[in-house]
């Protein structure tokens, strides 16, 4: 084995290493972008759930108020 073969092997190994590293960086960037998108969607979904829960709380309060009014009206009609 002579120096030319060793240098060519080192150049090939270095190229393979950097090519692999660049490919991994691109894949990491893609995964990070997808993860950020999922986080944003999860945040929006959480906000929708909070709005829905708040609406349910308000509807429950309205139902209780209506039942109390009906009881007072019914009690007043029987007096």
C-alpha positions, 0 to 999 in steps of 0.5 A: 500500500502506498501513500496515494492509496492512503490519501485517497482512502482518507479523502473518501472517508472524510467525504463520507463523514461530512456527507452523512453529517449534512444529511443528518442535519437536514433530517434533524431540521425537518423533524424539528419543523414538524415538531414545532408544527405539532406543538402549535397545533396542540396549543390551538387544540388546547385553546379550543378545549378551554373555550368549550369547557368555559361554554359548558360552565356558562350553560350549566349556570344558565340551566341552574338559573332557569330552574330556580326561576321556574321554581319561584314561578311555580311556588308563586303560582301556588300561593 
